[in-house]
Amino acid sequence: MVGKVTQKWGGWLTESRASLATSLGLLTLRLALGLFMAGLHGWAKLTKVANGDMSFVKNPLGVGEAPSLVLATFAEFGCSILLVLGLFTRLACIPLIVTMAVAAFLVHGNDPWSAKELAYIYLAGYITLLLTGPGRFSVDALIMKR
């Protein structure tokens, strides 16, 4: 039975197919994390900053509301766009990792799991991309070819 399955589907286990599947998986992860974060979290903060409203609910690092808002906006919108493009991917992950760690451990530290679960999911994805890089379907890969 195992021999028949391996014979029929074994071609999917080749190095070139695994490499393609890995790059497609990384592209999917980058697009999902980047678009969801930028669209659902970063855009609202960017609009707020653009309108001159520098109030922020939290000041978890003690640097003030306005700097906290600007730093969160930079990470959640700016770095997320870089992630979508696959441009400076590993560097773009660092502010996103810090932002999600602050959200998970400081902002929602005493909250129930359901309030911090999303921050942990984003955090795991960003750490994965920091470790793996963007894959071959990225601007980073195009730059490295040159």
Secondary structure by P-SEA (a helix, b strand, c coil): caaaaaaaccccccaaaaaaaaaaaaaaaaaaaaaaaaaccaaaaaaaaaacccccccccccccaaaaaaaaaaaacaaaaaaaaccaaaaaaaaaaaaaaaaaccccccccccccaaaaaaaaaaaaaaacccccccaaaaaaac
